[in-house]
Amino acid sequence: MSLNDLSVPRSALGVIEGEVIYDAEPQLSHPSRFFGSLVTDLRRSAWLAGELLKQSLRAKYRTSVLGYFWLFAPPLAIAGVWIFLHRSGIVSLGHTTAPYPVHVIAGLFLWTGFLRMLNAPLQQLAASRHLLAKISFPWEALLLAGWGEALVEFAVFLVVLMGVLAAFGMDPVVSVLRAMPSTAALLLLGCALGLLLTPIGLLYEDVPRAIGIVMYGLFFLTPVIYPPPSTMPGLLTLEVNPIGILLVTSREVMTSSPVTHLQLTMFAAAGAIVLFLISWIIFRLSVPHLVSKL
């Protein structure tokens, strides 16, 4: 969904007619003005982001008979394959503290949610790149709309996951609510990494291709479908992987399993917050350069 698809008056979008001039003076030379404009643009973006989100969701499923089913069909299909391989003995994945179907479905939903949050910024801005240098509007509106759509999709995942938890005799509401802090940190980490890669990704198409390859490899280095390693050197791949730490902890809390890496989870969550703030500042600083390049 791009800004060009939104059929509302330009004045309603908060679009500023005329020219916007960027000078060579570093933006951080006036911190109060820089952060003030960031807050102002966020406030101005709220309405536009909401309209973009509504239009995107309508357009995405307008011609689909099954609608939101296609959101969770891919991870459920992958989960079904791994459950079959595990139960048939074709692949030995070791013992999981929760029933394996719950383990793999929760892991795949969490991984897919993280991946959607990571890809949303670049996808949203790339879809409207022909307008970014022509119309003056807060780019944060596109970011918020992309993340909002990813959150709606993740909410659908949680509803399906709650049904799976209930089917295995677990309390779905309590389980999901207890896992919210670590799950939010995992999604925020996806936002931060995606936002950090967006400026260079808008300039070079190699970046989204590289992201796909790296994430494909990281999927198998993260305990999504197999139990977390408890011995070296496998444990090292988890300890240096904040995505894996947050995903494993979220799944452990959801399935009422013992939390094995609480301290690392707290460090990873704090790191996600710091990285998100840094990424947002870098993104804002890169906007004038992106406008001149696009």
Residue, then its C-alpha position, 0 to 999 in steps of 0.5 A: m500500500s503506497l501513499n499514491d493509493l490513498s484517495v483523500p485530499r492533499s490538505a487532509l494528509g498534512v502535505i506541505e505545498g511548496e519547497v523544503i530546503y535542506d542545508a548543510e548544517p548538521q541536524l544534531s547541532h540543534p538537538s532540541r529542534f531535531f528531537g522536537s521535529l521528530v515528536t511533531d512529525l510523529r504526532r502529524s503522522a498518526w491520522l495518515a498512518g491510520e488511513l494508510l493501514k485501513q486502505s492497505l488491509r482492505a485492498k489486501y484481502r478484498t479479492s480473497v475468499l479465505g481472507y486472513f487464513w492466508l496469513f497463518a497458512p504458511p507457518l501452519a503448513i511448515a509446522g505440519v511438515w516438521i510435526f510429521l518429520h518429528r513424529s515419524g522419526i525421520v528427523s530427530l529434534g530432541h526433547t521439548t518441554a512443551p508438546y512439540p506441536v505447540h513448540v513449533i507453531a509458537g516458534l514459527f508464529l514468533w519468527t514470522g512476526f519478527l520478520r514482518m516487523l523487520n521488513a515492513p519499513l523498507q517495503q512501505l517506503a520502497a512502495s512509495r519511493h516515487l513520492l518521497a522526494k516530490i511531496s513533503f509529508p512525515w515519512e513516519a506515517l509510512l513506517l507506522a502504517g507498515w508496522g501497524e499492518a504487521l501488528v494486525e497480522f501478528a494479532v491474528f497469529l496470537v488468536v490461532l496460537m491461543g486456540v492451539l494452547a487451549a487444545f493442549g490444556m493450557d490457559p491461552v489468555v494467561s499464557v499470552l499475557r505473561a509473554m507480552p513483555s518478551t514478545a514486544a521486545l522481539l517485535l521491537l528488535g525487528c522494528a529496530l533492525g528494519l529501520l536501521l537497514t531502510p536508508i541504505g535499502l532504499l538506495y541499493e536493491d542488494v539490501p533486501r536480497a541480502i536480508g532474505i538470504v541472511m534471515y533464511g540462514l538465521f532461521f536455522l541458527t535460531p531454535v524455532i523448530y528445534p529445542p534450544p541447545s544446552t551445551m557448547p558449541g550449540l549454546l553459543t549460537l543462542e547466547v550471541n543471538p538476541i533474536g533467539i533469546l527473545l523468541v525462546t523466552s517468549r515461547e517458554v513463558m507461553t508454554s509455562s516452561p522454565v525460563t532458562h535465559l532470564q538475564l540474557t533476555m533482559f539484556a536483549a530487551a534493553g538492547a532492542i530499546v536502545l537500538f530502536l532509538i539509535s535507528w530512528i535517529i539515524f533514519r531521521l538524519s538520513v532523510p535529507h540525503l535520501v531525498s537528494k538521491l531518490 
